[in-house]
């Protein structure tokens, strides 16, 4: 845990990784971006490096995170998308002006404007959320099977039957609990 903060849980999908900065939403919630500096750290490791973040940026980021979570959860449950969440996602997308740039190695990276780096980064995250919620990418939105987590994640597995947002945390916890229960049952 660098600097006393919980590690980031990074995935292959930017928008759902961002919603994972608050985990265990239905248990003992774990906030992974409690300060503006941690938001800047998360953006940096996600390929959206910014010079600094303010408390106002952190508030905008958390509002976007919760809006993406609400919309992705509704989409995963095949329910109507909540209008306030859609509005926040659309507003953040419209305010960002990041440019996609191709590197000589053939990778896509984002060029953020120096004066508007955080807004641009949030715009990139909002755009990613729009693409997965709108069904433009190959995969499906699902909710973690852990009753304390219920994180929205984007399942790109071949069978589209993934159950856990992260096998190293929620999946292993479930397997461990099942093992202990079976061991007790066999012993008793």
N, C-alpha and C positions, 0 to 999 in steps of 0.2 A: 504494500500500500504506500505509494510514493507520497511523501509529505503528509501522511496521516489520512489520505483520501482513499476511498475504494477504487480498485482498478476499473478502467473502462472495459465494457463488454462490446467489442467491435465485431460487426458482421459484414457481409458482402453488400448489404443494401443500406445506403446512407440514411434514408428516412427512418427506417425501423431501428437502426443502430442508435439514431438520435433519440428515439422514444425510450430506448434502453438506458438512457442516462438517469432515469428514475425506474428502479426495479423493485420487485416485491410490492407492487401497488396495493395488494389485498392482504398484506402481512405487515411485517416491520419494514416499511419503505426505506430504500437505500437511495439517497440523492448523490449522484456521481458528479454533478456540476453545482456544488454549493456556493461557489464564488465566481466572480468574473474571470479570475485567473484560470480556474479549472475549465470554464467554458472555452477560453482561448486555447488551453491545452488540448481539449477534445477536438476543437476545430482544426488545430495543427495536425494531430495524428490522423484526422479524417481527410487530409489533403486540402484543407481550407484555411491555411495559416493566416492569422491576423496579428497585427502589432499589439493590440490591447483591446480589452473589453471593459465596459462600465457596468454599473448596477442596472442602468436602463437597458443595456444590451442583454443582460442576463434575464431581465423581466420579459423582454421580447422573445428571447429564445425559449424560455419556459412556457410562454403562452403558445408559441408555435408547437413545441413538443407535445403539449397536452391536446392541442387541436388535431395534430396528426394522429395521436393515439386514439382520440375519440372517433375520428373519421375512419381510421383503419380498422378499429374494432367494429364499427357499424358495418363496414364493407365486408369484413370477415364473417359477420353474422347475417349478411345479406339483408340488412336493415337500411332504412333511409339515413343518409348522411346528415349529421346535425348541422343546420344552417350556420350557427355561429362559428363552428370549427372550419367549415368550408370558407367562410369569409376571411378568417385569419390566415388560412393557407394561401388563399388567392391574394390577399394584401401583401404578404411576405414575398410571394413569387413576383408580383408586379413591382415591388420596391427594389428587388435585387437586380443588379446589372452586371453580373459576372460574365466573363467570356470564356468559353471552352477553347483550350489551346492544345494542339497536338505536339508532343515532344518528338525529338529525333528517334527515340526508342519506340515510337508508335503508341504511346500512352496518352490518354486525355487527362489534362490537369486544368485547374481553374485559375484564371487571372482575376483577382479582386482589385477594385479601385482602392488606392491608399486611404482616401478620406472616408470611404464607405464600406470598408472590409467586412464588418460584422453583418451589415444589412445585405451585402452581396452574398455572403456565406449562407445566411438564413434563406435567401432567395433560391440558392442552389438546393438546399434541403427541401424547401417547399416544392420546387419543381420535381424533385425526385419523388416526393410523396404523391404529387398529382399523377405522375406516370404509373405508379403502382396501384393507387386507388382507382384510377380510371381503367385499369386492366390493359395498359399498353405494353406491359412487359410479360415475358414468359414466366409464369409462376402463379401462385395464389396466396392471398392473405389468409393467415390463420391465427388462432390464439393459442398461447402456451397452455398445455394441459395441467400445469401446476396450479392448484386452486389459490395459492398465495401470490402467484405471478400474473398470469393471464395477459402477458405482453403480446402485442401484435407483432407478428414476424412474417416475412415474405418467404414462402416455401418454394424453392427452385429444385427440390429433389425430383428425380425421375418419376417417382410414383405419386408425388404431391401428397404424401401421407405423414409428413414429419409432425411430431406431437409437441416438441419442446422448442422454446425460443433458443435455448443453448443447451446442448447435451452435457457440457462440462459443469453446468450448475443445476438447472432444473431437472434435466434428464438423469443425472447421476444421483441427485437427492431422491428421486422417485425410485430408481433402481435399488438404492441403499435401503430405503424404507421397506420395499417389497422383500428384499433379502432378509432383513431383520424380522419381519413379520413371519415369513416362511420358516426361518430358523427357530423362532419361538414356538410356532405351531408344531414343528417336528420334535422339539424338545419336550413340549408339554403334553 
